[in-house]
Amino acid sequence: LQSQGHEVAGVYLKLYEMRMNANADLPSAANGRELGDPCWAQEMRDAARVAAHLGIPFEVWDVTEDYKTRVLANFYSEYAAGRTPNPDVLCNSEIKFGVGLERALKMGYDYVATGHYARLQEVTGGYKKLPEVTLWAAVDDNKDQSYFLWRLTQEQLRHVMFPIGEYTKPQVREMAAKFGLHNAEKKDSQGVCFLGK
């Protein structure tokens, strides 16, 4: 985005933190359990280091309370009911492109760009008078994350950019190495970090 002339700032959304009684106000399925390893701290340090390397401003926004009420409470209650919840879907619509996007827009930012492997396309014509933004799968079928974004609204999609959706993971790693980023070969993150190992 910088090389395309965009003014860029970095933000890390702190979603959770391990502490005693962190789940005291969650449904009974979660009571008495601590949140998982504080893997957010290393992720935040990596993001800060990349921002410093690129020479862009960087902030940490603490959204732990929103995450607890809008994502974790649903996750625990659905799991306790015998269903298989997907916290990433809610996190994207409620937190990253909900609370996070709202805050970014209030601060004067035009867009939120993330590293999701997905693409957007503006569609006009037909019976629609206003352009519509459609969500497309990423070029890299192995890394596509568009299915995690299905709840995003038109208003949210109008203020979002997915700059790596046109590339494969190996191409993204090559670009990261070319830009001198320390985490170019970092292992992919998978799993539910807030539950621990």
C-alpha positions in Angstrom: 0.0 0.0 0.0 2.9 2.4 0.7 4.4 1.7 -2.7 1.1 2.6 -4.3 1.2 6.0 -2.5 -1.3 5.3 0.3 -0.7 7.0 3.7 -0.5 4.0 6.0 -0.6 3.5 9.8 -0.4 0.2 11.7 -2.9 -0.9 14.4 -2.9 -4.1 16.4 -6.2 -5.1 18.0 -5.6 -6.6 21.3 -8.4 -9.2 21.7 -7.7 -11.0 24.9 -5.3 -11.3 27.8 -4.7 -14.1 30.2 -5.6 -13.2 33.7 -7.3 -14.7 36.7 -11.1 -14.8 36.5 -11.0 -13.4 33.0 -14.2 -15.4 32.2 -16.2 -14.6 35.3 -19.0 -13.0 33.3 -19.2 -15.6 30.6 -21.7 -18.4 30.5 -21.2 -21.4 32.8 -19.3 -23.4 30.2 -16.4 -20.9 30.5 -16.6 -20.1 34.2 -13.4 -21.0 36.1 -11.3 -21.3 33.0 -8.5 -18.9 32.2 -7.8 -17.6 28.7 -5.0 -19.3 26.9 -1.3 -18.4 26.4 -0.7 -14.7 25.8 0.3 -15.3 22.2 -1.1 -11.9 21.4 2.1 -10.3 23.0 4.4 -11.8 20.4 2.0 -11.0 17.6 1.8 -7.4 18.8 5.7 -7.2 19.0 6.0 -8.5 15.4 3.4 -5.9 14.2 5.2 -3.1 16.0 8.6 -4.2 14.6 7.2 -4.3 11.0 5.6 -0.8 11.5 8.9 0.6 12.7 10.8 -1.0 9.8 8.4 0.6 7.4 8.5 3.9 9.2 4.7 4.1 9.8 2.9 5.1 13.0 1.7 2.2 15.2 -0.9 1.9 17.9 -2.4 -0.9 20.0 -6.2 -0.7 20.5 -7.5 -2.8 23.4 -10.8 -4.3 22.4 -10.7 -7.1 25.0 -14.1 -6.3 26.5 -15.8 -6.1 23.1 -14.2 -9.4 22.2 -15.3 -11.1 25.4 -18.9 -10.0 25.0 -19.3 -10.2 21.2 -17.2 -13.2 20.4 -16.1 -15.3 23.3 -19.5 -15.4 25.0 -21.1 -16.8 21.8 -18.2 -19.3 21.3 -18.6 -20.8 24.8 -22.4 -20.9 24.7 -22.5 -22.5 21.3 -19.8 -25.1 22.2 -21.6 -25.9 25.4 -24.8 -26.5 23.4 -23.1 -29.1 21.3 -22.6 -26.9 18.2 -19.3 -26.0 16.4 -18.9 -22.3 16.6 -16.5 -20.3 14.3 -15.1 -17.4 16.4 -13.2 -16.0 13.4 -16.4 -15.2 11.6 -17.8 -13.2 14.5 -14.4 -11.6 15.2 -14.2 -10.3 11.7 -17.8 -8.8 11.5 -18.0 -7.6 15.1 -14.5 -6.7 16.1 -12.0 -6.2 13.2 -14.6 -4.7 10.8 -17.1 -3.7 13.5 -15.5 -2.0 16.5 -12.1 -1.6 14.7 -13.5 -0.1 11.5 -15.8 2.2 13.4 -12.9 3.6 15.4 -10.7 3.9 12.3 -13.4 5.9 10.4 -14.0 8.2 13.5 -10.2 8.9 13.5 -10.3 10.0 9.9 -9.0 6.9 8.1 -10.7 6.0 4.8 -10.0 2.3 4.8 -8.9 -0.7 6.9 -6.5 -3.0 5.2 -5.9 -6.4 6.5 -3.8 -9.5 5.6 -6.9 -11.6 4.8 -6.6 -13.8 1.7 -9.7 -12.5 0.0 -10.6 -10.1 -2.9 -13.2 -7.4 -3.5 -14.8 -6.2 -6.7 -17.1 -3.3 -7.2 -20.1 -4.2 -9.3 -22.4 -1.6 -11.0 -25.2 -1.8 -13.4 -28.4 -3.8 -13.7 -31.2 -2.8 -11.4 -28.9 -1.4 -8.7 -28.5 2.3 -8.7 -25.5 2.3 -6.3 -22.4 0.2 -6.8 -22.1 -2.9 -4.7 -18.9 -4.5 -3.4 -18.7 -8.2 -3.8 -16.4 -10.6 -1.9 -14.4 -13.0 -3.9 -12.1 -15.9 -3.1 -8.4 -15.2 -3.0 -6.1 -16.2 -5.8 -4.4 -18.7 -3.5 -7.0 -21.5 -3.1 -5.0 -23.0 -0.2 -5.1 -19.8 1.8 -8.5 -18.3 0.9 -10.2 -16.7 3.9 -13.3 -15.2 2.2 -15.5 -17.7 4.0 -14.5 -16.0 7.3 -15.8 -12.7 6.0 -19.3 -13.7 4.8 -21.1 -11.6 7.5 -19.5 -8.3 6.4 -22.0 -5.7 5.2 -21.9 -3.5 2.1 -21.0 -0.5 4.4 -18.1 -2.4 5.9 -16.9 -3.7 2.5 -16.8 -0.2 1.1 -14.1 0.7 3.6 -11.9 -2.4 3.4 -8.9 -3.4 1.4 -7.4 -6.9 1.1 -4.0 -6.1 -0.6 -2.6 -9.6 -0.6 -5.7 -11.4 -1.9 -4.3 -11.2 -5.5 -1.1 -13.2 -4.4 -0.2 -16.6 -3.3 1.4 -17.2 0.1 4.8 -17.9 -1.5 4.6 -14.6 -3.4 3.7 -12.7 -0.2 6.6 -14.3 1.6 8.9 -13.2 -1.3 7.6 -9.6 -1.0 8.1 -9.6 2.7 11.7 -10.7 2.3 12.2 -8.1 -0.5 11.0 -5.4 1.9 13.3 -6.7 4.6 10.6 -7.8 7.1 11.9 -10.0 9.9 8.9 -12.2 9.8 9.0 -13.1 6.1 9.4 -16.8 7.0 7.2 -16.8 10.1 5.2 -20.0 10.7 1.5 -19.7 9.7 -0.8 -19.0 12.7 -3.6 -21.5 13.0 -5.8 -22.6 15.9 -7.7 -20.8 18.6 -5.1 -18.8 20.4 -7.3 -17.7 23.3 -7.8 -21.3 24.4 -4.1 -22.0 24.7 -2.3 -25.0 23.3 
